[in-house]
Amino acid sequence: MIGYDDVPAASLLIPALTTLHANSEEMGRLAVQRMIYRALQPEAAPIRVEITSQLIIRQSVSTCSPAVPSQPG
């Protein structure tokens, strides 16, 4: 199970929740910049904005075990 936004409670859950951490300040800054730009340039074409995130791996996920071949029998 994976959450989003790396809220503080995610690490307190049992098992601790794996989550994506996104930079909220960067998202807010870019959103305001785009809003102002669109207000000044209403005919401007929409753009795609990608923000990097970081996967915080906790106990809610684990690695896959190698497949065990079945025994003929």
Residue, then its C-alpha position, 0 to 999 in steps of 0.5 A: m500500500i502506498g500513500y501520497d504527500d508523505v504526511p507525518a502520520a504515515s510513518l506512525l502507522i503500523p505498518a509504516l506507510t510507504t509514500l511519495h513525497a512531493n515538494s508542496e512549496e514548489m507545486g504552490r509556487l508553480a501553480v501561482q506562476r501559471m495562474i498569473y500567466r494565464a490571467l495575463q495571457p488568457e489565450a496561451a496554450p495549456i502546458r504540462v508541468e512535471i514536478t519530481s517526487q521521492l519515494i519514501i519506502r517504509q514497511s507497507v511494501s516489501t520486495c518480491s520473493p523469487a518464484v519457487p518452482s513447483q516440484p513434479g510429483 
